């Protein structure tokens, strides 16, 4: 599949009764989620590294074609320089190998405190990653990475090394007068969106507004962009976040519908192929 879509997590109790059938047990969340979406952004590994038994269980619970895009642990990416943590990063990758064909690109999310002045350190880290074995993507958050000449330098390095770009689009939650992140423990940064790819694949993190209609103009823009990239042979992983996580699945489903309505050649959403009739989308 050249287009995969999902959410930031698979284990969320608030989805029971909508994404998951009523009274679903937490132990069944991954199996059910993976039969409704085609990928997941594995935020769980950012906070804790799973043991070998857990990783193997993830592989057996998910169907063919489903991919995990796991985030490198914060103990690797958020401690200052990256070079000292190259061995830990490689050890993490080795621990994820039991996923087999279910292992998608792993991505490193750098904190706002990691500036372009550390680009040599970043280069050493990226060069040490076995990219032929496992694709790697990068998300930067220091504002200077989006300014010249740093933006072009980073793009050139990613293209040379074949490292994918993680594109964060937080525009919807900064649109309008309300602040949907008031109750959120982890606020997403307000950064420019760089509509460019640096590898044969790209990860898009769409931070959606709880009100579906607010997302519409941004989604329509992404439909056009994704259509162009797919025609160029780029593989796209599209992840929908929301400060109110209850809304993420239906927002992702709505985006899938927009792609299909605009004749973008994407695989069917497994959720829509289930025997039970789909829930009616609303604008909340």
C-alpha positions in Angstrom: 0.0 0.0 0.0 1.3 3.5 -0.9 -1.0 5.3 1.6 -1.6 4.3 5.2 -3.7 6.2 7.7 -4.2 6.0 11.4 -4.1 7.7 14.8 -1.4 8.5 17.3 -2.3 5.6 19.6 -4.3 2.4 19.5 -5.2 2.0 23.2 -7.8 4.6 24.1 -10.8 3.8 26.3 -12.8 6.6 25.0 -13.1 4.9 21.6 -15.1 2.0 23.1 -18.6 2.2 21.7 -17.6 4.0 18.5 -14.3 2.8 17.0 -14.5 -0.4 19.2 -17.6 -2.4 20.0 -19.3 -1.8 23.4 -17.6 -3.5 26.3 -14.3 -4.2 24.4 -11.5 -5.2 26.7 -8.2 -3.2 26.6 -6.4 -6.4 25.6 -8.3 -6.4 22.3 -7.7 -2.8 21.4 -4.7 -3.3 19.1 -6.3 -6.2 17.3 -9.5 -4.2 16.6 -7.7 -1.0 15.8 -5.5 -2.7 13.3 -8.6 -4.0 11.5 -10.0 -0.5 11.2 -6.8 1.5 10.3 -3.7 0.6 8.4 -1.0 2.2 10.6 -0.4 3.7 14.0 2.0 6.3 15.2 3.5 4.5 18.2 3.8 7.2 20.8 3.9 4.5 23.5 7.6 3.8 22.7 8.5 7.5 23.4 7.7 7.0 27.0 8.6 3.3 27.6 10.4 0.6 25.7 8.4 -2.6 25.4 10.0 -5.9 26.2 10.5 -8.6 23.6 7.3 -10.5 24.6 5.2 -7.4 24.1 6.7 -6.6 20.7 6.1 -10.2 19.5 2.5 -10.0 20.7 2.0 -6.8 18.7 3.1 -8.6 15.6 0.7 -11.6 16.1 -2.3 -9.4 16.9 -2.2 -7.3 13.7 -3.1 -8.3 10.1 -0.9 -8.4 7.0 -0.1 -4.9 5.7 -0.5 -3.1 9.0 2.5 -1.0 10.0 3.8 0.5 13.3 5.7 3.8 12.9 7.4 3.9 16.3 8.9 7.0 18.0 12.4 6.8 19.4 12.4 6.9 23.2 12.8 10.3 24.8 15.7 8.9 26.7 17.5 9.0 23.3 16.2 12.1 21.7 15.7 14.5 24.6 18.9 14.3 26.6 21.0 16.9 24.6 23.5 15.6 22.1 22.4 12.6 20.0 25.8 11.0 19.2 26.2 9.5 22.7 22.9 7.7 22.3 23.6 6.0 18.9 24.2 2.6 20.7 20.9 3.0 22.5 19.1 3.9 19.3 20.5 0.8 17.5 19.5 -1.3 20.5 16.0 0.0 20.3 15.8 -0.9 16.6 17.0 -4.4 17.4 14.3 -4.8 20.0 11.6 -3.8 17.4 12.8 -6.4 14.8 10.3 -9.1 15.9 7.6 -6.9 14.3 9.0 -8.0 10.9 6.9 -6.7 8.0 4.7 -4.8 10.5 7.6 -2.4 11.3 7.3 0.8 9.3 9.6 3.8 9.5 10.9 4.7 12.9 11.0 8.4 13.7 13.0 10.7 15.9 11.2 13.7 17.3 13.7 16.3 18.4 12.8 18.8 21.2 12.5 22.6 20.7 15.8 22.8 22.6 17.7 21.1 19.8 18.9 23.9 17.5 20.6 23.9 14.0 23.9 24.7 15.6 24.0 21.0 16.5 23.7 19.9 12.9 27.0 18.0 12.9 25.8 16.0 15.9 22.6 15.3 14.1 24.5 14.2 10.9 26.5 11.7 12.9 23.4 10.2 14.4 21.6 9.9 11.1 24.6 8.5 9.3 24.9 5.8 12.0 21.3 4.6 11.5 21.0 1.5 9.3 18.6 3.1 6.8 18.7 0.1 4.4 17.4 -2.1 7.1 14.8 0.2 8.6 13.7 3.6 7.2 14.1 6.6 9.6 12.2 9.9 9.6 13.0 13.1 11.5 10.8 15.8 13.1 12.5 19.0 14.2 10.9 21.6 16.5 13.4 24.4 17.1 12.0 27.4 15.1 15.4 28.1 13.5 15.3 24.8 11.6 12.5 26.5 9.5 14.6 29.5 8.6 17.3 29.9 6.0 20.0 28.7 5.6 19.2 26.0 8.2 16.1 24.8 6.4 17.9 24.2 3.1 20.8 22.6 4.9 18.6 20.2 6.7 16.6 19.3 3.6 19.9 18.6 1.7 21.2 16.4 4.4 17.9 14.4 4.7 17.8 13.9 0.9 21.5 12.8 0.8 20.9 10.3 3.5 17.5 9.1 2.5 15.9 10.1 5.8 12.2 11.0 5.6 10.7 14.2 6.8 8.0 14.2 9.5 5.6 17.0 8.6 3.8 18.5 11.5 0.6 20.4 10.7 -0.7 22.1 13.8 -2.5 24.9 11.9 -6.1 23.7 12.7 -5.7 23.9 16.5 -4.4 27.5 16.2 -7.3 28.5 14.0 -10.3 30.4 15.5 -10.8 32.0 18.9 -10.9 28.9 21.1 -7.9 26.9 22.4 -8.7 23.2 22.1 -5.4 22.4 23.9 -6.5 23.9 27.2 -7.1 20.4 28.7 -4.2 18.8 26.9 -1.1 17.8 28.9 1.2 18.2 26.0 0.7 21.2 23.7 1.8 20.9 20.1 4.1 23.6 18.8 3.0 26.3 16.3 5.5 25.9 13.4 5.6 26.4 9.6 4.4 23.5 7.5 7.1 22.4 5.0 5.4 20.7 2.0 8.3 18.7 0.8 9.6 15.2 0.9 13.2 14.1 1.3 12.9 10.3 0.9 10.6 7.7 -0.9 8.2 8.1 2.0 6.9 10.8 4.4 5.1 10.9 7.7 2.4 13.6 8.2 1.1 14.4 11.7 -2.1 16.3 11.3 -3.1 18.0 14.6 -6.8 18.3 14.1 -9.3 20.7 15.7 -12.1 19.0 17.7 -14.6 20.7 15.4 -14.5 18.9 12.1 -15.4 21.8 9.9 -12.4 23.8 11.2 -10.2 21.2 9.7 -11.8 21.2 6.3 -9.7 23.8 4.4 -6.5 22.2 5.7 -7.7 18.7 4.8 -8.6 19.9 1.3 -5.1 21.3 0.9 -3.6 18.0 2.0 -5.8 16.0 -0.5 -4.2 17.9 -3.4 -0.7 17.6 -2.0 -1.0 13.9 -1.2 -2.4 13.2 -4.7 0.7 14.8 -6.2 3.1 12.8 -4.0 1.4 9.5 -4.6 1.6 10.2 -8.4 5.3 10.7 -7.9 5.6 7.3 -6.1 6.0 8.6 -2.6 4.6 6.4 0.2 2.5 8.4 2.7 1.8 7.7 6.3 -1.0 10.1 7.6 -1.7 10.3 11.3 -4.6 12.2 12.8 -4.1 13.7 16.3 -6.6 15.7 18.3 -6.5 17.4 21.7 -9.7 15.5 22.4 -8.6 12.1 21.4 -12.2 10.8 21.1 -12.5 12.8 17.8 -9.4 11.4 16.1 -10.9 8.2 14.5 -13.8 9.9 12.8 -11.6 12.8 11.7 -9.3 10.3 10.0 -12.2 8.5 8.5 -13.5 11.8 7.1 -10.2 12.6 5.5 -10.2 9.1 3.9 -13.6 10.0 2.4 -12.3 13.3 1.1 -9.4 11.4 -0.7 -11.9 9.0 -2.2 -14.3 11.7 -3.3 -11.4 13.5 -5.1 -10.4 10.2 -6.9 -7.1 10.0 -5.1 -5.9 6.4 -5.6 -5.8 5.2 -2.0 -6.6 1.7 -0.6 -10.0 1.3 1.1 -10.2 2.0 4.8 -10.6 -1.4 6.5 -13.0 0.3 9.0 -15.4 0.9 6.1 -15.3 -2.7 5.0 -16.6 -4.1 8.3 -19.9 -5.8 8.2 -21.5 -3.4 10.7 -22.7 -0.1 9.2 -20.5 2.9 9.7 -21.3 5.4 12.3 -22.8 8.6 10.9 -20.1 11.4 10.8 -21.0 14.7 12.3 -19.5 18.1 12.5 -19.7 18.0 16.3 
